[in-house]
């Protein structure tokens, strides 16, 4: 007997701003006593803070039956960019995929644009979903993700697209195949203390910017996500929710090279019988 499955969506958004004088992250809903020591801890803190504030204001009727779209956006969580200041700001995004649904890319980009009040993101870096142990990333894994990004560039929703943790061989394969060429490639210096010479030479030849980062291969595990949700609310059946994607954005003042604000958008799905 076939059973129809309906998807419920959990959308979490929470922003942080950077104290330009001390460099400390300031959470909009509460001041932290100390900064998170890793991107994963920062994200978990944002999820906890968002859900805690949201659940304190939740309509009691939601406890019995959740709607198909559960929007857990804290009021004033993000500062929308005004048209007057848009030219002075650069909006950079890194999208961490948890699943293989490529339609999630457009969904995430649209949500980022709406949240920030912009029609175009200046740059988007894609982090493909984690692969099974022993399996290596190939061009075939990247093609469907990159094809969606190319469409978003052609539709003027993204200005430039980049990759994360590609070695020279894979970056060259993608560059040769792609219609819209990668403008950047992030390198994790935790596993590579010095930029590989062959990667540096290739990037220089084809005008690809090499950036560094300290993100783990999996920004947040399914277990850590469920723990963060469970600690923040008793009303969501946490085991039923599966993380779909995490989007981290940074709004940078071009003339000064400083971060004006940064934050996360998180989407999870739940299949119900």
C-alpha positions in Angstrom: 0.0 0.0 0.0 1.4 3.4 -1.0 1.7 6.0 1.7 1.7 9.7 0.6 4.4 11.7 2.4 4.0 15.4 3.0 6.9 17.6 3.7 7.0 20.1 6.5 9.6 22.8 6.4 11.4 24.4 9.3 13.1 27.7 8.4 15.4 29.1 11.0 17.1 32.5 10.5 19.3 34.3 12.9 21.8 37.1 12.4 24.8 38.3 14.2 26.7 41.5 13.9 30.4 42.0 14.3 31.5 44.5 16.9 33.9 46.5 14.8 35.8 47.8 17.8 36.5 44.6 19.7 35.9 42.0 17.0 33.4 40.1 19.3 30.3 38.5 17.8 27.2 40.1 19.2 24.0 38.0 19.1 20.9 40.1 18.5 18.8 38.3 21.0 21.4 38.2 23.8 25.0 39.1 24.4 27.3 36.1 24.6 29.8 35.8 27.4 32.3 34.3 25.0 32.6 33.8 21.3 32.1 30.3 19.8 35.4 28.6 19.1 34.3 27.1 15.7 31.8 27.8 12.9 29.8 24.7 14.0 29.4 26.1 17.5 28.5 29.5 16.2 25.7 27.9 14.1 24.4 25.8 17.0 24.3 28.9 19.2 22.3 30.7 16.5 19.8 27.8 16.2 19.4 27.7 20.0 18.9 31.4 20.3 16.4 31.6 17.4 14.3 28.7 18.6 14.4 29.7 22.2 13.1 33.2 21.4 10.6 31.8 18.9 9.2 29.1 21.1 8.7 31.5 24.0 6.2 33.4 21.7 4.7 30.4 19.9 0.9 30.2 19.6 -0.3 27.4 21.9 -2.3 25.9 19.0 0.9 25.0 17.2 1.7 22.6 20.0 -1.0 20.2 18.7 -0.6 20.6 15.0 2.2 22.2 13.1 1.5 24.0 9.8 3.1 22.8 6.6 5.6 25.7 6.7 7.0 26.5 10.1 8.8 29.9 9.8 10.9 30.4 12.9 12.3 33.8 12.0 13.0 36.1 15.0 11.8 39.6 14.5 14.6 42.0 13.8 16.9 39.1 13.2 18.3 40.5 10.0 19.0 44.1 8.8 17.5 44.5 5.4 19.8 46.4 3.0 18.4 49.7 1.8 18.6 50.7 -1.9 20.7 53.7 -0.8 23.4 51.6 0.7 23.4 48.6 -1.7 26.2 49.9 -3.9 28.5 50.3 -0.9 27.9 46.7 0.3 29.0 43.3 -0.9 26.8 40.3 0.0 28.7 37.0 0.1 27.2 33.6 0.7 28.4 30.1 1.4 25.8 27.4 0.9 26.3 24.1 2.7 24.2 21.4 1.1 23.1 18.4 3.2 21.2 16.5 0.6 21.2 16.0 -3.2 18.1 18.0 -4.0 19.4 20.7 -6.4 16.2 22.7 -6.3 17.2 23.6 -2.7 19.9 25.9 -4.2 17.4 28.3 -5.8 15.2 28.1 -2.7 18.1 29.1 -0.5 19.2 31.9 -2.7 15.7 33.3 -2.9 15.3 33.2 0.9 18.6 35.0 1.3 17.6 37.7 -1.1 14.3 38.2 0.7 15.8 38.2 4.1 18.4 40.8 3.2 16.2 42.9 0.9 18.3 42.5 -2.2 17.6 41.2 -5.7 21.1 39.8 -6.4 23.9 38.2 -4.3 27.4 39.3 -5.2 28.9 35.9 -4.7 27.9 32.4 -3.8 30.2 29.5 -2.8 28.8 26.0 -2.9 29.8 23.3 -0.5 28.5 20.0 -1.8 26.8 17.5 0.5 29.1 15.1 2.4 29.9 11.9 0.6 29.9 8.4 2.0 33.2 7.4 3.6 35.7 6.3 1.1 34.0 8.1 -1.8 35.8 11.1 -3.4 34.2 14.2 -5.0 34.1 14.1 -8.8 33.0 16.4 -11.6 29.8 14.3 -11.9 28.9 15.2 -8.3 29.4 18.9 -9.1 27.7 19.1 -12.5 24.0 19.2 -11.3 24.8 21.7 -8.5 26.8 24.0 -10.8 24.1 23.9 -13.5 21.6 25.4 -11.1 24.1 28.1 -10.0 24.7 28.9 -13.7 21.0 29.4 -14.3 20.9 31.8 -11.3 23.8 33.8 -12.7 22.0 34.0 -16.1 18.8 35.1 -14.3 20.8 37.8 -12.5 20.2 36.5 -9.0 24.0 35.8 -8.4 26.9 37.8 -9.8 29.7 35.3 -9.2 29.9 31.6 -8.2 32.7 29.7 -6.5 33.7 26.4 -5.1 35.1 24.9 -1.9 38.0 22.6 -1.3 38.7 21.6 -4.9 42.2 20.5 -5.8 43.8 21.6 -9.0 42.7 18.6 -11.1 39.0 18.9 -10.1 39.0 22.7 -10.4 40.4 22.4 -13.9 37.8 19.8 -14.9 35.0 22.1 -13.6 36.5 25.1 -15.3 36.8 23.4 -18.7 33.2 22.0 -18.5 31.4 25.0 -17.0 29.7 27.7 -19.1 29.9 30.1 -16.2 33.5 29.7 -14.8 34.2 29.6 -11.1 35.5 32.9 -9.8 36.9 31.6 -6.5 37.9 28.4 -4.7 38.1 28.1 -1.0 41.0 26.1 0.6 40.9 24.7 4.1 44.2 25.5 5.7 43.5 23.1 8.5 44.3 20.3 6.1 46.7 22.3 3.9 49.1 24.6 5.6 50.4 26.0 2.4 48.6 26.6 -0.9 49.5 23.8 -3.3 51.8 25.3 -6.0 49.9 23.7 -8.9 46.6 25.0 -7.6 48.1 28.5 -7.1 49.5 28.5 -10.6 46.2 27.4 -12.2 44.2 29.9 -10.3 46.5 32.7 -11.3 46.4 31.8 -14.9 42.6 31.7 -15.1 41.9 34.6 -12.7 40.4 32.4 -10.0 40.6 33.9 -6.5 41.9 31.5 -3.8 40.4 32.0 -0.4 41.0 30.3 2.9 38.5 29.0 5.4 38.2 26.9 8.6 34.9 25.2 8.1 34.6 21.5 8.8 33.6 19.2 6.0 30.2 18.9 7.6 29.2 22.3 9.2 26.7 20.7 11.5 25.9 17.0 11.8 22.3 15.6 11.9 22.9 14.7 15.6 24.2 18.2 16.6 21.3 19.8 14.7 18.7 17.7 16.5 20.4 18.4 19.9 20.3 22.2 19.2 16.6 22.0 18.4 15.8 19.7 21.3 17.6 22.0 23.8 15.5 25.0 22.6 12.0 23.6 22.4 10.0 20.6 23.5 7.3 21.0 20.9 9.1 19.9 17.8 9.5 16.2 17.3 13.1 16.6 16.7 13.9 13.1 15.4 11.6 13.7 12.4 13.5 16.7 11.1 16.3 16.3 8.5 18.6 19.2 7.8 18.5 20.2 4.1 20.8 23.2 3.8 22.6 25.9 5.8 23.3 29.3 4.2 25.8 31.6 5.8 25.9 35.2 4.6 28.3 38.1 5.2 27.5 41.7 4.3 30.8 43.6 3.7 31.5 47.3 3.5 33.4 47.5 0.2 35.4 50.7 0.9 36.6 49.6 4.3 36.8 45.8 3.9 34.9 45.1 7.1 32.0 42.9 7.9 28.8 44.9 8.6 26.7 41.9 9.5 26.6 38.1 9.1 24.1 35.4 9.8 22.6 32.0 8.9 19.5 30.7 7.2 18.8 27.0 8.0 16.1 24.8 6.4 15.0 21.3 7.6 12.4 19.0 6.2 10.1 16.5 7.9 8.2 13.8 6.2 4.9 12.8 7.9 2.7 9.9 7.2 
